[in-house]
Amino acid sequence: MTRSKLSLATLPTPLWRHERLDALAGTEVWVKRDDLTASGAAGNKIRKLEYLAAEALDQSASVLVTCGGQQSNHARATALVAAELGLKSVLLLRTPDPRAPPPAVGNLLLDYLAGAEVRFITPAQYRERDALMAEVARELRERGERPYVIPEGGSNGLGSLGYVDCMAEVRAQLDAGLGGGPRAFDAVVHACGSGGTAAGTALGARAHGIAAVTHAVAVCDDRAYFETVVARITAETVALAPNLDPSARPCIHDAWKGPAYGLPSDDQTAFIVEVARNTGLLVDPVYTGKALFGLTRLEPKPKRVLFLHTGGIPGLLAQAEAFAPYLRNR
Ligand SMILES: *Cc1c(COP(=O)(O)O)cnc(C)c1O
């Protein structure tokens, strides 16, 4: 079966290694630089959107509808992809109190620049996000629009194919002598927020011999939650690509999610600063900083690791307060 797929991301993304990152991690780390998949739409979501937006165009959609936190990387990537494709976008963004809208910084600034229609919703409304998006879609249809609804994080079977493809991309790089050559890694490590990257990466890593184990570091919820979510997405993905092995699953960790979603622990904040100052690599306090921190704490420690850098830099730029102790000359 051939599925539509757009070419939106700048691919392949580099495999990058730094001796001082190895030293900080205590192991050999190859970073798959999916923070470089694009300009504004950079990060992991664009790989999912290559499939999702293709389906939207196939259905002659006029507007993409999606949801996320107020600093959602996924919502921002969706808004910018919509702008690139000449579509509108409506974003339902969770914020503690919609009557006091958050400042237009980081991802939210980019949402507005992309011309998205931003609607703030409460955490309680967010829990009913799928019903709410269906309602918004009905309202848009009444106005003569053709909405295409994308679930949280772009995480469904179709979106996950983007990370199956990412693992095929890594296999081609290894076979070409990059990333230390053709042999598999001992593990893949990445952040997990809505489960699509975890499902696709585990399926793709199995299919393309990237590593026997993939570690998904949860940044919210817990392991039981993600096991359910990833099982559902895996089933959807395998239904679309029956050649994949449905038993391929990530190892989900919930020990490094920090005090709350979006909030790093003091150790994690210090680690993010350490990585930046020693290697020039930016990781973010919501996703990649927690995942890379988790990598350094894995027991037993894998000897050669592929770390998926899934992006998130606009969110970092909205978090000056988390880094307050470091915002001065050394
Ligand atoms: C969304 C996101 C993730 C998590 O990916 P999911 O597929 O939603 O689990 C990881 N890192 C960054 C920077 C993200 O924006």
PDBQT file of the ligand as one rigid body, heavy atoms in Angstrom, charges set to zero:
ROOT
HETATM    1  C1  LIG A 401       6.297  16.206  21.304  1.00  0.00    +0.000 C 
HETATM    2  C2  LIG A 401       7.714  16.141  21.680  1.00  0.00    +0.000 A 
HETATM    3  C3  LIG A 401       8.289  14.956  22.161  1.00  0.00    +0.000 A 
HETATM    4  C4  LIG A 401       7.494  13.718  22.431  1.00  0.00    +0.000 C 
HETATM    5  O1  LIG A 401       7.028  13.090  21.274  1.00  0.00    +0.000 OA
HETATM    6  P1  LIG A 401       5.651  12.300  21.344  1.00  0.00    +0.000 P 
HETATM    7  O2  LIG A 401       5.558  11.650  20.043  1.00  0.00    +0.000 OA
HETATM    8  O3  LIG A 401       4.601  13.352  21.563  1.00  0.00    +0.000 OA
HETATM    9  O4  LIG A 401       5.706  11.382  22.494  1.00  0.00    +0.000 OA
HETATM   10  C5  LIG A 401       9.633  14.940  22.447  1.00  0.00    +0.000 A 
HETATM   11  N1  LIG A 401      10.383  16.044  22.302  1.00  0.00    +0.000 NA
HETATM   12  C6  LIG A 401       9.873  17.195  21.872  1.00  0.00    +0.000 A 
HETATM   13  C7  LIG A 401      10.765  18.366  21.774  1.00  0.00    +0.000 C 
HETATM   14  C8  LIG A 401       8.527  17.292  21.532  1.00  0.00    +0.000 A 
HETATM   15  O5  LIG A 401       8.027  18.446  21.096  1.00  0.00    +0.000 OA
ENDROOT
TORSDOF 0
